[in-house]
Amino acid sequence: MDGLHVKDNTNELHVCNQEEITGLEEESLECNFQQEVIEYNQEEEPVNQPEVPTVSLKTQVESSSKWVLGVSLLGRSHKEKETPCQDFHIYEDLGDGWNVFIISDGAGSARESHRGSRMTCNLMLRAIRKLLEKSQWKLQQDLPSDIDWYIEFSNICRGIKSMIEEQIETLDEPVSSKDFNATIQVLIVSPNGMLVGHIGDGRMGFQDNDGIWHSLIIPHKGEEANSTVFLMNRWDKPRIPAAKMNGVHIPETRVVNSIPAKVVLMTDGCENFSWKCVAYNEEKGQYIDRNEPFESFLNPLFEKLDYLTGEEKLEKYSSLLNSANDACVTEQDDRTMLICNYGLQREKHMCPTEGQNNPTT
């Protein structure tokens, strides 16, 4: 691995229109870094009013069986420096009850990471589509084994990394692969369970049909504050033992044989108010990462949104992530949260503002 990279949001980003990768494997590769045309469920829409959150990207899908919401909010520090949002996210219905959720967080110290996160998400989506077309998982109504999923996800990540590196070499500008550093989180939900894969930090979890929340990943965190590993790092270099960070293999994958009632994916800009993170372990005499969903934020969030529809639902969601409590208000980083409610019995709702801030962060 070529060292850790700190997401410190201190570097100014250079904005320019170039080409973005649009092919995979045997398909012809073209480079087009221009603004992506967002599909039917997504829309890039800057909001300029200072009193409301600046929404860089939004996703909204509502059907009789589920609803999906996603927003990427421009960080307050980015707004002050007039730099772009470095987060990106994608949701897609793959048919036959299969859905894919993808998010990416660009490194604050990488000047083109806003392009890197967008490319990483779009290439990952195309790779997942192709994998499901070629595999027999949907046809057999089954999930792969742990080792098969690890191999497939690792190969996809290597392929995306290699394609981005090759295309960067053809660009007529002074950039390197490190300039496009970004994390990647992938969740595939099927009628038989879930497939999970990630490189980098952030959080991901689900609520089961008993209403209990579970974490789905262990974030790759280094010893330095805010340090992690990115897709474009040299995690794929052959080594013995295999590459790990925070005791977790890179990439980390899981096959989960549970049907979720709700799911949530987020970049680390959301964890201070929606996840139980740092806590002191008296037995070990050190601080540990509890890595548990903060149900006192997540449950009221879903319950409040469940009673809203349309634009009102999306606006309330953005507002809550921006200013639901003190931790939301003081967060300076970009924030992306992508959630889905597959359906649970409705209970009396309360607004997340009525809960308490995460006491462990």
C-alpha positions as CSV (number, residue, x, y, z in Angstrom):
1,M,0.0,0.0,0.0
2,D,1.4,3.4,-0.9
3,G,0.8,4.9,2.5
4,L,-2.3,6.4,4.1
5,H,-4.1,9.5,2.8
6,V,-5.8,11.9,5.1
7,K,-9.2,13.2,4.2
8,D,-8.5,16.6,5.6
9,N,-10.4,18.8,3.1
10,T,-7.5,21.3,3.1
11,N,-6.5,21.1,-0.6
12,E,-8.3,23.3,-3.2
13,L,-9.7,21.2,-6.0
14,H,-9.1,22.0,-9.6
15,V,-12.3,21.8,-11.6
16,C,-12.2,21.1,-15.3
17,N,-14.2,19.2,-17.9
18,Q,-12.6,16.1,-19.2
19,E,-13.6,12.6,-20.2
20,E,-15.1,9.9,-18.0
21,I,-14.5,6.2,-18.3
22,T,-17.6,4.6,-19.9
23,G,-16.5,1.0,-20.7
24,L,-15.7,-2.2,-18.9
25,E,-13.4,-5.2,-19.7
26,E,-13.8,-6.2,-23.4
27,E,-15.9,-3.1,-24.1
28,S,-14.1,-0.2,-25.8
29,L,-12.8,2.3,-23.3
30,E,-13.5,5.9,-23.7
31,C,-12.5,8.7,-21.3
32,N,-15.1,11.3,-20.5
33,F,-14.8,13.1,-17.2
34,Q,-17.6,15.5,-18.1
35,Q,-20.7,15.9,-15.8
36,E,-22.5,12.6,-15.7
37,V,-26.1,12.5,-17.1
38,I,-28.0,11.4,-14.0
39,E,-30.6,8.7,-14.5
40,Y,-34.3,9.0,-13.8
41,N,-33.9,8.7,-10.0
42,Q,-31.0,11.1,-9.6
43,E,-30.4,14.8,-10.2
44,E,-27.5,17.1,-9.5
45,E,-29.0,20.2,-8.1
46,P,-26.9,22.9,-6.3
47,V,-28.9,24.8,-3.7
48,N,-27.5,28.3,-3.2
49,Q,-29.5,29.6,-0.3
50,P,-27.2,29.7,2.8
51,E,-30.0,28.8,5.2
52,V,-30.6,25.4,3.6
53,P,-28.2,22.5,2.9
54,T,-26.4,22.5,-0.4
55,V,-27.5,19.3,-2.1
56,S,-24.9,18.1,-4.7
57,L,-26.7,14.9,-5.6
58,K,-30.1,13.5,-4.7
59,T,-31.9,10.2,-5.2
60,Q,-35.5,9.4,-4.6
61,V,-37.5,6.3,-5.5
62,E,-41.0,5.5,-4.1
63,S,-43.0,2.4,-4.9
64,S,-45.6,0.2,-3.2
65,S,-42.9,-2.1,-1.9
66,K,-40.2,0.3,-0.7
67,W,-38.8,3.8,-0.8
68,V,-35.2,4.9,-1.3
69,L,-33.6,8.3,-0.4
70,G,-30.1,9.5,-1.0
71,V,-28.4,12.8,-0.7
72,S,-24.9,14.1,-1.0
73,L,-24.5,17.4,0.9
74,L,-21.7,19.8,0.3
75,G,-19.6,20.2,3.4
76,R,-19.6,23.5,5.2
77,S,-15.8,23.8,4.8
78,H,-16.2,23.1,1.0
79,K,-18.8,25.7,0.8
80,E,-16.5,28.3,2.4
81,K,-13.7,27.4,0.0
82,E,-16.0,27.1,-3.0
83,T,-14.8,23.6,-3.7
84,P,-17.0,20.8,-5.1
85,C,-18.6,18.0,-3.1
86,Q,-16.3,15.0,-3.1
87,D,-19.0,12.4,-2.3
88,F,-21.1,10.5,-4.8
89,H,-23.8,7.8,-4.6
90,I,-25.9,5.6,-6.9
91,Y,-29.0,3.3,-6.4
92,E,-30.4,1.0,-9.1
93,D,-33.1,-1.6,-9.2
94,L,-31.6,-4.6,-10.9
95,G,-34.8,-6.5,-11.4
96,D,-36.2,-9.6,-9.8
97,G,-35.9,-8.1,-6.3
98,W,-32.2,-7.3,-6.6
99,N,-31.1,-3.7,-5.7
100,V,-27.6,-2.2,-5.6
101,F,-26.5,0.7,-3.4
102,I,-23.1,2.4,-4.0
103,I,-21.4,5.3,-2.3
104,S,-17.9,6.8,-2.6
105,D,-16.1,9.5,-0.6
106,G,-13.2,11.3,-2.3
107,A,-10.1,12.1,-0.4
108,G,-9.9,15.6,0.9
109,S,-6.2,15.8,0.0
110,A,-6.7,14.6,-3.6
111,R,-7.4,17.5,-5.9
112,E,-9.5,15.4,-8.4
113,S,-11.3,13.2,-5.9
114,H,-14.7,14.6,-6.8
115,R,-14.1,13.1,-10.3
116,G,-12.7,9.9,-8.7
117,S,-15.7,9.2,-6.6
118,R,-18.1,9.7,-9.5
119,M,-16.1,7.5,-11.8
120,T,-15.7,4.8,-9.2
121,C,-19.4,4.6,-8.5
122,N,-20.4,4.5,-12.2
123,L,-17.8,1.9,-13.1
124,M,-18.8,-0.2,-10.1
125,L,-22.5,-0.1,-11.2
126,R,-21.6,-1.3,-14.7
127,A,-19.4,-4.0,-13.3
128,I,-22.2,-5.3,-10.9
129,R,-24.6,-5.3,-13.8
130,K,-22.2,-7.4,-15.9
131,L,-21.5,-9.7,-13.0
132,L,-25.2,-10.5,-12.4
133,E,-25.7,-11.0,-16.2
134,K,-22.9,-13.5,-16.4
135,S,-23.4,-15.3,-13.1
136,Q,-26.2,-17.7,-12.3
137,W,-27.1,-16.1,-8.9
138,K,-30.4,-14.5,-10.0
139,L,-31.4,-17.5,-12.1
140,Q,-30.6,-20.0,-9.3
141,Q,-32.1,-17.7,-6.7
142,D,-29.0,-18.1,-4.6
143,L,-26.1,-16.1,-3.2
144,P,-22.4,-16.9,-3.9
145,S,-20.2,-18.4,-1.2
146,D,-18.1,-16.1,0.9
147,I,-14.9,-16.9,-1.1
148,D,-16.6,-16.6,-4.5
149,W,-18.0,-13.2,-3.6
150,Y,-14.6,-12.1,-2.2
151,I,-12.9,-13.1,-5.5
152,E,-15.5,-11.4,-7.7
153,F,-15.5,-8.2,-5.7
154,S,-11.7,-8.0,-5.5
155,N,-11.4,-8.6,-9.3
156,I,-14.0,-5.9,-9.9
157,C,-12.0,-3.4,-7.8
158,R,-8.7,-4.3,-9.4
159,G,-10.3,-3.9,-12.8
160,I,-11.7,-0.5,-12.1
161,K,-8.4,0.6,-10.6
162,S,-6.5,-0.6,-13.6
163,M,-8.8,1.1,-16.1
164,I,-8.7,4.4,-14.3
165,E,-4.9,4.2,-14.1
166,E,-4.7,3.5,-17.9
167,Q,-7.0,6.3,-18.8
168,I,-5.2,8.8,-16.5
169,E,-2.0,8.1,-18.4
170,T,-3.6,9.3,-21.6
171,L,-4.8,12.6,-20.2
172,D,-3.0,15.8,-21.3
173,E,-2.8,17.2,-17.8
174,P,-0.4,16.9,-14.8
175,V,-2.4,14.4,-12.7
176,S,-1.7,11.0,-11.1
177,S,-3.9,8.2,-9.9
178,K,-3.5,9.5,-6.3
179,D,-5.3,12.7,-7.4
180,F,-8.5,10.5,-7.9
181,N,-8.4,8.8,-4.5
182,A,-11.8,7.7,-3.3
183,T,-13.4,5.0,-1.1
184,I,-16.0,2.6,-2.3
185,Q,-19.0,0.9,-0.6
186,V,-21.3,-1.6,-2.3
187,L,-24.4,-3.3,-1.0
188,I,-26.4,-5.7,-3.1
189,V,-29.8,-6.7,-1.7
190,S,-31.5,-9.8,-3.1
191,P,-34.6,-11.8,-2.1
192,N,-32.1,-14.3,-0.5
193,G,-29.9,-11.9,1.5
194,M,-27.1,-9.3,0.9
195,L,-23.7,-9.0,-0.6
196,V,-21.4,-6.4,1.0
197,G,-18.0,-5.1,-0.2
198,H,-15.9,-2.0,0.5
199,I,-12.5,-0.3,0.5
200,G,-12.1,2.6,2.8
201,D,-14.0,4.1,5.7
202,G,-17.7,5.0,6.1
203,R,-20.5,3.0,7.7
204,M,-23.1,0.5,6.5
205,G,-25.8,-1.3,8.3
206,F,-29.3,-2.9,8.2
207,Q,-32.3,-3.4,10.4
208,D,-33.7,-6.9,10.6
209,N,-37.4,-7.8,10.8
210,D,-37.3,-7.7,14.6
211,G,-36.3,-4.1,14.5
212,I,-32.7,-4.7,15.5
213,W,-29.9,-2.7,13.8
214,H,-26.6,-4.4,12.7
215,S,-23.4,-3.1,11.3
216,L,-22.3,-4.6,7.9
217,I,-18.7,-3.4,7.6
218,I,-15.7,-2.5,9.7
219,P,-14.2,0.7,8.3
220,H,-10.6,0.7,7.2
221,K,-9.1,3.3,9.5
222,G,-5.4,4.0,10.1
223,E,-3.6,5.1,13.2
224,E,-3.6,8.7,12.2
225,A,-6.8,10.7,12.6
226,N,-9.1,10.6,9.5
227,S,-6.7,8.3,7.6
228,T,-8.0,5.4,5.5
229,V,-7.2,3.4,2.3
230,F,-8.6,4.3,-1.1
231,L,-9.4,2.3,-4.2
232,M,-6.4,3.8,-6.1
233,N,-3.9,2.9,-3.4
234,R,-1.7,-0.2,-3.8
235,W,-3.8,-2.5,-1.7
236,D,-3.8,-5.0,-4.6
237,K,0.0,-5.5,-4.6
238,P,0.7,-9.3,-3.9
239,R,2.0,-9.7,-0.4
240,I,2.1,-12.2,2.5
241,P,0.2,-11.8,4.6
242,A,-2.6,-10.2,2.7
243,A,-3.2,-6.4,3.0
244,K,-5.2,-5.3,6.1
245,M,-6.1,-2.1,7.8
246,N,-7.5,-1.9,11.3
247,G,-7.4,-5.7,11.3
248,V,-9.7,-5.9,8.3
249,H,-8.8,-7.3,4.9
250,I,-8.7,-5.0,1.9
251,P,-11.2,-5.2,0.4
252,E,-13.6,-6.5,3.1
253,T,-16.6,-8.6,1.8
254,R,-19.5,-10.3,3.5
255,V,-22.3,-12.6,2.4
256,V,-25.3,-12.0,4.8
257,N,-28.1,-14.5,4.7
258,S,-30.7,-12.1,6.2
259,I,-33.5,-10.1,4.5
260,P,-33.3,-6.5,5.6
261,A,-36.2,-4.3,6.6
262,K,-34.1,-1.2,6.2
263,V,-30.6,-0.4,5.0
264,V,-28.3,2.5,5.4
265,L,-24.9,3.5,3.8
266,M,-23.0,6.6,4.6
267,T,-19.7,8.4,4.2
268,D,-17.8,9.3,7.4
269,G,-19.2,12.8,7.4
270,C,-22.4,11.3,8.8
271,E,-21.0,8.9,11.4
272,N,-20.7,11.4,14.3
273,F,-24.4,11.8,14.5
274,S,-25.8,8.5,13.3
275,W,-23.3,5.8,14.5
276,K,-21.9,4.7,17.8
277,C,-18.2,5.1,17.2
278,V,-15.5,5.9,19.8
279,A,-16.0,4.6,23.3
280,Y,-13.5,4.0,26.2
281,N,-12.9,0.3,27.1
282,E,-11.9,0.2,30.8
283,E,-10.8,-3.4,30.6
284,K,-8.4,-2.7,27.8
285,G,-7.6,0.8,29.0
286,Q,-8.0,2.3,25.5
287,Y,-10.6,3.9,23.2
288,I,-12.3,1.5,20.7
289,D,-14.6,1.8,17.8
290,R,-18.0,0.4,18.9
291,N,-19.2,0.5,15.2
292,E,-22.9,0.2,16.1
293,P,-25.8,1.9,14.3
294,F,-27.2,4.7,16.5
295,E,-30.8,3.6,16.6
296,S,-31.9,6.7,18.6
297,F,-31.1,8.7,15.4
298,L,-31.9,6.1,12.7
299,N,-35.3,4.9,14.0
300,P,-36.8,8.4,14.3
301,L,-35.3,9.4,10.9
302,F,-37.0,6.5,9.1
303,E,-40.3,7.0,11.1
304,K,-40.5,10.7,10.3
305,L,-39.8,10.2,6.6
306,D,-42.2,7.3,6.4
307,Y,-45.1,9.7,6.7
308,L,-44.0,12.0,4.0
309,T,-44.0,11.8,0.2
310,G,-42.5,13.4,-2.8
311,E,-40.4,16.6,-2.6
312,E,-41.4,17.1,1.0
313,K,-39.8,13.8,1.9
314,L,-36.6,14.7,0.2
315,E,-36.4,18.2,1.6
316,K,-37.0,16.9,5.2
317,Y,-34.3,14.3,4.8
318,S,-31.8,16.8,3.6
319,S,-32.7,19.2,6.4
320,L,-32.4,16.5,9.1
321,L,-28.9,15.4,7.9
322,N,-27.8,19.0,7.8
323,S,-29.2,20.3,11.1
324,A,-31.1,17.6,13.1
325,N,-28.8,18.0,16.2
326,D,-25.6,19.7,17.3
327,A,-23.4,17.1,15.7
328,C,-25.1,17.7,12.3
329,V,-24.7,21.4,12.6
330,T,-21.0,21.3,13.5
331,E,-20.0,18.8,10.8
332,Q,-17.7,20.4,8.3
333,D,-17.2,17.4,5.9
334,D,-19.3,16.4,2.9
335,R,-22.2,14.1,4.0
336,T,-23.7,11.3,2.0
337,M,-26.4,9.0,3.3
338,L,-28.3,6.5,1.2
339,I,-31.2,4.7,2.8
340,C,-34.0,2.3,1.9
341,N,-37.1,1.2,3.8
342,Y,-38.3,-2.2,2.6
343,G,-41.2,-2.1,5.0
344,L,-41.9,-2.7,8.7
345,Q,-44.9,-2.0,10.8
346,R,-45.3,1.7,11.4
347,E,-44.9,3.0,14.9
348,K,-45.5,6.4,16.5
349,H,-42.9,8.6,14.9
350,M,-40.7,11.3,16.4
351,C,-38.3,13.7,14.8
352,P,-34.6,13.0,15.2
353,T,-34.3,16.5,16.6
354,E,-36.1,15.1,19.7
355,G,-33.4,12.5,20.3
356,Q,-29.9,13.1,21.8
357,N,-26.6,13.5,20.0
358,N,-24.4,10.4,19.8
359,P,-22.9,10.3,23.3
360,T,-20.0,8.1,22.3
361,T,-18.5,10.3,19.6
